[in-house]
Every structure is written in structure tokens, then in C-alpha cells.
């Protein structure tokens, strides 16, 4: 007896399964009645007419999409490999289903072509030093191109820039030369400051002869200090040396 009603029970279960749908808070259903768009439903429990109404489930959460590495030639003819990440979400479920066949694949393809196009407009130094501006430009262009599909691109970030080996070596040498240059400049500035201080000290000592004598005696003390010193100094008045040099000139 049960076997007679089994087909009807299976058919009833299938009808119920196709009639009642439960959508999560972040999901929406794009509903078609005999192939014609009728509206967007959800979240929660929705009821469909079996065999007549069909729905396409759309996720409204932000999607993180990796853009594969692209071979790009910069404006100054340097070949790079650049990859990026795109953050987007479905803003209009109706457009995302009707206006484009596969919005995820379409967004991925347009992101790759836009990355190559935009990066190719910059020179290498600009790409390395102006990444924030490039990210903003990429986001703006992608957002405009995907807007007809009901897609909102919230952010684009360039992840990695791979340089050729010869370019990496050239940049390393350039960085080393820059560090040496800065070290020499700092050393020269230190020598200049020291010479200025010595000049000021000499001017002060020249105004006071007793100060010169005291400095002379202090220097002798420093030289003779320490254990094992065998050097003997005979103090000689500086004015006598001055008169000796003056007599020689005469």
C-alpha cells in the first residue's frame, strides 16, 4: 500500500523543496516569472510557484578577489610583474544577474586589463613611490566600468611588484651610493662644525696669553700621564720662543 503512494510523496517533497526557500541575511533572490524579471526577494522565507517561478541567489557580502600577476611594460620600458587584490560587492542584484552573464568572471577580467593599462602609464620610480595614487586610480576606473553590472568596487591594492634581477642589482647599487653620499655629507658637516669651534677657541686663547700657557701645561700633563711613561718635558716659556723666532726674522 505504501509503495502506491511513494511516488506522490516524493513528488510532494520536491514541490515543497522548490516552493519554499530560505535566504540568509546577506542573500537576495532575483526572481523570474516565466523568464521575466518580477522582483528581488529576501532575506528570510520566500515562496515560489513550482515550475513557473525561478530564482537566482546573490551574495551581497564583500568579495576579496586576487588579480593574477600581469606582465607589464612601464612608460620607461621596464618589464614588471604586478599583482593586486580587488574588494567588491554586489550593489544591485538585478543588474548583476541580467546585465552580465557572470559578474565575478567579468570583474576579474576587467581588473586584469585595467591593471596592465594603468601601470603602463607610469615610470618605474612613480610606481614604487606613488602606490597610493595608483590604487586610487585603479579603484576609480574599475568602479566606473563595473557600475553597469551592479558591482561596487570599494578598494584596489597593488600587492607585489617583481623587478628583473638586473634592475634589482642596479637599484641596490644606487641605494648604496646614496648611503655613501649621505655619510660623506654628514662627515663633512661634522668637520665644518669642529673647525668653526676650533677657530672660536683659538680666537679666545689669542686674547689671553695666560690661557695659552695654561693650555700648554695641561697638554703636557695629559701626554705624561699614565704608567710606564718615560718621556721627560722641560717647560719653556712661550714668550722666549716668540723672541727667538723674532730674532731669526731680523
C-alpha positions in Angstrom: 0.0 0.0 0.0 2.8 2.4 0.9 4.5 1.7 -2.5 1.5 3.1 -4.3 1.8 6.5 -2.5 5.6 6.6 -2.6 5.8 8.4 -6.0 3.3 11.0 -4.8 5.2 11.5 -1.5 8.5 12.1 -3.5 6.7 14.5 -5.8 5.3 16.4 -2.9 8.7 16.7 -1.2 10.2 18.0 -4.5 7.4 20.5 -4.8 7.9 21.7 -1.2 11.6 21.9 -1.8 11.2 24.1 -4.9 8.4 26.2 -3.3 10.0 27.3 0.0 13.4 28.9 0.1 15.2 30.4 3.0 17.7 33.2 2.3 20.3 34.3 4.8 20.6 38.0 5.9 23.3 38.7 3.3 21.5 36.9 0.4 18.9 38.1 -2.1 16.8 36.2 -4.6 16.4 37.6 -8.2 13.0 36.1 -9.1 11.8 35.4 -12.7 8.2 34.5 -13.6 8.2 32.5 -16.9 11.5 34.1 -17.7 10.5 37.6 -16.9 12.1 39.5 -14.0 9.5 40.2 -11.3 11.5 41.4 -8.3 14.0 40.9 -5.6 13.1 39.0 -2.5 14.7 38.1 0.8 16.1 37.7 3.3 14.1 35.1 5.2 11.5 32.6 3.9 10.2 33.1 0.3 7.6 31.1 -1.6 8.0 30.3 -5.3 5.4 28.9 -7.7 6.9 25.5 -8.7 7.7 25.2 -12.3 6.7 28.8 -13.1 9.0 30.9 -10.9 12.8 30.6 -10.8 15.3 32.4 -8.7 19.0 33.3 -8.7 20.6 33.5 -5.3 23.0 36.5 -5.0 25.5 37.1 -2.1 25.8 40.7 -1.1 29.0 40.4 1.0 32.2 42.0 0.0 34.4 39.7 -2.1 38.2 39.6 -2.0 39.5 38.8 -5.5 43.1 38.2 -6.3 44.3 39.6 -9.6 47.0 37.2 -11.1 50.4 38.6 -11.8 50.5 40.6 -15.0 53.5 41.2 -17.3 53.6 45.0 -17.7 55.9 47.3 -19.6 56.2 50.7 -17.8 56.5 54.0 -19.6 60.3 53.9 -19.3 60.4 50.4 -20.9 60.9 48.4 -17.7 59.2 44.9 -17.6 57.5 44.2 -14.3 55.2 41.5 -12.8 52.5 43.1 -10.8 49.6 41.5 -8.9 46.8 43.1 -7.0 43.7 42.5 -4.9 40.2 43.9 -5.5 37.5 44.3 -3.0 34.0 44.5 -4.5 30.4 43.7 -3.6 27.1 43.3 -5.5 25.2 46.6 -5.0 22.3 45.9 -7.5 21.3 42.2 -7.7 19.1 42.8 -10.7 21.9 44.2 -12.8 24.4 41.6 -11.6 22.1 38.8 -13.0 20.6 40.5 -16.1 23.3 42.9 -17.4 26.2 40.4 -17.4 26.5 36.6 -17.7 29.0 36.0 -14.9 29.7 39.1 -12.9 32.6 37.6 -10.9 34.5 36.4 -14.0 33.8 39.7 -15.8 35.1 41.7 -12.9 38.2 39.6 -12.8 38.9 40.1 -16.5 38.3 43.8 -16.4 40.6 44.1 -13.3 43.5 42.4 -15.1 43.2 44.6 -18.2 42.8 47.8 -16.2 45.9 46.9 -14.0 48.0 46.5 -17.2 46.7 49.7 -18.7 47.1 51.9 -15.7 50.5 50.6 -14.5 51.8 51.0 -18.1 51.2 54.7 -17.9 53.7 55.3 -15.1 57.5 55.1 -14.9 59.2 52.7 -12.5 60.1 55.4 -9.9 56.5 56.6 -9.9 55.1 53.1 -9.5 57.4 52.4 -6.5 56.8 55.8 -4.9 53.2 56.6 -5.7 51.4 53.3 -5.0 48.6 55.0 -3.1 47.7 57.3 -6.0 47.8 54.3 -8.4 45.5 52.3 -6.1 43.0 55.2 -6.0 43.1 55.5 -9.8 42.6 51.7 -10.3 39.7 51.8 -7.9 38.0 54.7 -9.7 38.4 53.2 -13.1 37.2 49.7 -12.1 34.2 51.2 -10.2 33.1 53.1 -13.3 33.4 50.1 -15.6 31.6 47.7 -13.3 28.8 50.1 -12.3 26.5 49.0 -15.2 26.8 45.4 -13.8 25.6 46.5 -10.4 29.0 46.0 -8.9 30.6 48.4 -6.4 34.5 48.3 -6.2 35.4 49.6 -2.8 39.2 49.3 -3.0 42.1 48.1 -5.1 45.5 47.4 -3.6 48.7 46.6 -5.6 50.2 43.7 -3.6 53.6 42.9 -5.1 55.9 44.4 -7.8 58.5 41.9 -9.1 61.5 43.6 -10.7 64.0 41.9 -13.1 67.2 40.7 -11.4 69.4 43.2 -13.2 67.1 46.0 -12.2 67.2 44.9 -8.5 71.1 44.9 -8.6 71.1 48.3 -10.2 68.7 49.7 -7.6 70.9 48.1 -4.8 74.0 49.8 -6.1 72.1 53.1 -6.4 70.9 52.8 -2.8 74.5 52.0 -1.6 75.8 55.0 -3.5 73.1 57.2 -1.9 74.1 56.0 1.6 77.8 56.7 1.0 76.9 60.1 -0.3 74.9 60.9 2.9 77.7 59.6 5.1 80.2 61.8 3.4 77.9 64.8 3.7 77.4 64.2 7.4 81.2 63.7 7.9 81.9 67.0 6.1 79.3 68.8 8.1 80.9 67.5 11.3 84.4 68.6 10.2 83.0 72.1 9.4 81.4 72.4 12.8 84.6 71.2 14.5 86.7 73.7 12.6 84.3 76.5 13.5 84.6 75.6 17.2 88.4 75.4 16.9 88.6 78.8 15.3 86.4 80.3 18.1 88.7 78.6 20.7 91.8 80.0 19.0 90.4 83.5 18.9 89.6 83.3 22.7 93.1 82.0 23.5 94.7 84.7 21.4 93.1 87.4 23.5 94.6 86.0 26.8 98.3 84.8 26.8 97.9 83.3 30.3 95.2 81.0 28.9 97.6 79.8 26.2 100.2 78.9 28.9 97.6 77.0 31.0 96.5 75.1 28.0 100.2 74.3 27.2 100.8 73.0 30.7 97.5 70.9 30.6 98.6 69.3 27.4 102.0 68.4 28.9 100.2 66.8 31.8 98.0 64.7 29.5 100.9 63.5 27.5 103.0 62.5 30.5 100.1 60.8 32.4 99.9 57.1 32.7 102.0 54.2 33.9 105.3 53.3 32.1 105.8 56.8 30.6 109.5 57.7 30.2 109.1 61.0 28.4 110.5 64.0 30.2 109.3 67.5 29.5 111.3 70.7 30.1 108.9 73.6 30.3 110.0 76.6 28.2 108.2 79.9 28.4 106.3 80.6 25.2 107.4 84.3 25.1 111.1 83.2 24.9 110.2 81.1 21.8 108.4 84.1 20.4 111.5 86.3 20.9 113.8 83.6 19.3 111.6 83.5 16.2 111.5 87.3 16.1 115.4 87.5 16.2 115.7 85.0 13.4 113.4 87.1 11.2 115.6 90.1 11.8 
